[in-house]
C-alpha cells in the first residue's frame, strides 16, 4: 500500500474516532460509566492494529513455558494486574467498572487471538487513552522476562483452576482494612487478646 494511501486512511480513521468521541460525549457527557459505542470500538481496534509495529506482531516468546514460569506469571498478575482485570481476567472488578473503556475480558478472543508479540507489546507499552499503563522500561519492572511470563499466564487464563485463584488471592494488594482484619484473625487463632479497631478521630468544633 502506498504511503499516501496509508496516511489518508489514518486521517479518515482519526476523523471517525473524533466524530464518534464527540457523539459519545454529547450523549453520555464525560462520564466514565458510559459504554463505548460500536463505532468507537471498531475504530479503536483498527487504529491499535495500525499503531502496532510489525516486528511486535511477529515476535515469538523467548521464555520457555513450564509450571514454574506459569506460577511466576500468575503471582505477578495477581500483584500487578488483578486490581483492574480480576484474578480470572474477566475485568469484573470495582476498579474496572469505573474505567472507560472497561478492561477487556482477557479470556475472550479479543485477547486470545492476538499473537504473543502483540500481547507482550501491549504489556510493555500500554494503550493510550485507556487505563492500561506501560509496564516496560524505566516506568515498570524493567525485566522483559516478567512480561513474557505474563503472556504465558494470559494464555492459561481460560483454564484457570479454583486452586490457582485461591493462591492468587494471597498475592492481591491489600488495603489497610484488609490487613487489620487479617491481623485480628491471626490474633484470635493464637489466643491473643482482641485489640479494638482503630476509629477515625472526629474533629472538634
N, C-alpha and C positions, 0 to 999 in steps of 0.2 A: 504493500500500500504506500502511495506517495506521501511525502512529508506534509504537503499542503492539504491533502485529504484528511490525514490524521488530525492536524491542527483544527480544521473545520469541524470535524466530528467532535473533538474535545470541546470546542467553543459552543456547539449546539447542545452538548450534554450539560455544560456549565449553565447555560441559559435555562435548560429544562429543570435543573436542580434548583436554581434561584426561583423560578416560577412556582415549582412545587413547594419550596420552602415558604414563599410568600403566601400561597394559598393556605398552607397549614397554619401559619401564624394568624391569618385573618379568621380562620375557622376555630382554632383552639387557643389563640393567644400564645403566650410564651410558656405555657405550662409544660413541664417535663413529663406529666402524666399522659399526655396525648400519645396516640399510636401513629407512627409514620404511615403516610398513605402508600398505596401500592406503587404509585409513580415514583415517589421518593425512594422506596426500597429498591425498585428496579434500576433507577438511575445511579444510586449509590453503589450497587453491585457492579455496574458497568465501569464506573469511574475507578472503583477499587481494583478491578482487573487491569485497567489501563495503567494504573499507577504502580502495579506490582512489577518489579524488574523481572525480565525473562529468566535471568540466571537464578532468581529465587524460586521461580515456579519449577525449575528442573533440578534443584538441589536435592541430594539424597542425604538421608540421616546417617551421619558418620558414627553415631553411638549404637553399638550392638544392643539389641533388646535382651533382657534377662529378668528373672524375678527381682533381683536386687535393684536393677535400673528402674523397673516399673514401680517398685516401692518408693525409691527416692523421688521419682516424678510425682507419685501420688501424694506423698507427705509435703513436697514443695508446693503442689497445687493447693493442698488444704491450708497451708500457712499464708500463701500469697494471693491465691485466685478465688478461693471458695466464698469469700465475703461478698463477691458480686455474682459469681457463677453458680454457687452452691456446690457441695461436695459431689453431687451427682451430675454436675454440668448443666442442669436444666435452666439456670438463671432465675429460678423461683426463689428469690431472696428479698429481704426488706430493702437492701441497697439496690438490687437490680430493678425492683418495681419503681424506684424513684428516678431511674435514669432514662435519658432519651438519646438515641433509641435504646430499647431494652437489650440486655445481653442476650445473645443468641443461645439456643439450646445446642450445646456442643456435641450432643449425641446424634443430632439430626444431619441430614445430607448436606445442608448448607456448610457445615464444617467438615464432616467426614469425607465428602467428595473432593476436598482440596488436597493438593499434593503435600507431602511432608515439608517441602521447601516453603510453600505458601504459609502453612501454619507457623513454621519457625519464624518467617519474616514478620508476621503479624505480632507474635510474642515479643520479638526483639524491637520492633519499630512502633508498635501501637497503631491505632487508627484515629486519624484526625476527626474532630467534631463528634467524638463518642467518649464514653467513659473508659475506653481501653488505653492504658498508658503504655509507653515503651519501656520494656524491662531490660533491654540490651545496653551495652556500652557503659559509660560513666554514670548514666541515670538509673541503672538497675544493678543486678547482681554481678555483671561483668564476666560471667562464665557462660559461654555459649553451650557447653555441655548440659547445663541445667535446662536450657530451653529445648534442646534436642530430647532430653529425658521427658520433658513435659509433652512433647509431640507423641512419644510412645504412650504416655498415660492417656492423652486425649483419644487416641485410637482405641484404648481399652475401656473408655467410659461406657459405651453401650452394654458392656458385660460386667460392670462393676458389681461386686458382691456385697451383701449386707455386712459381712465381717470387715471388708475393706472400708466401708463407710463408717463403721463404728471406730475403727482405728483412726480415720481421718479426723473425727470429731475431737480427738485428744490434741490435735495439732492446729485446730482452728484458733484464730486470735480470740482472746478472752477480754471481756470488759471488766472494769473494777468490781462490778456487782457479781459477775460470774466467779471471779477469783475469790471474793469474800464468801460466796455460797459454798464453793469447793472447800475452803478452809474450815467453815463451820461443820461440813460433813466429816472432814478428817478429824476434827476435834471431838465430834460426837462419837465416832468409831473408836477413837483412842481413849475415851473416857475423860477427856479434859473438860474443865468447867466451861459452860457456854458463855461466850462473850456477847455483850449487847451490840446490835447493829449500829453502825455509825449513822447518826441522824444529822441532817443538814441544819446548820445554825440559822435561827431566824433573826432578821435584822431588827434592832431595837429602834423604836420611834422616839 
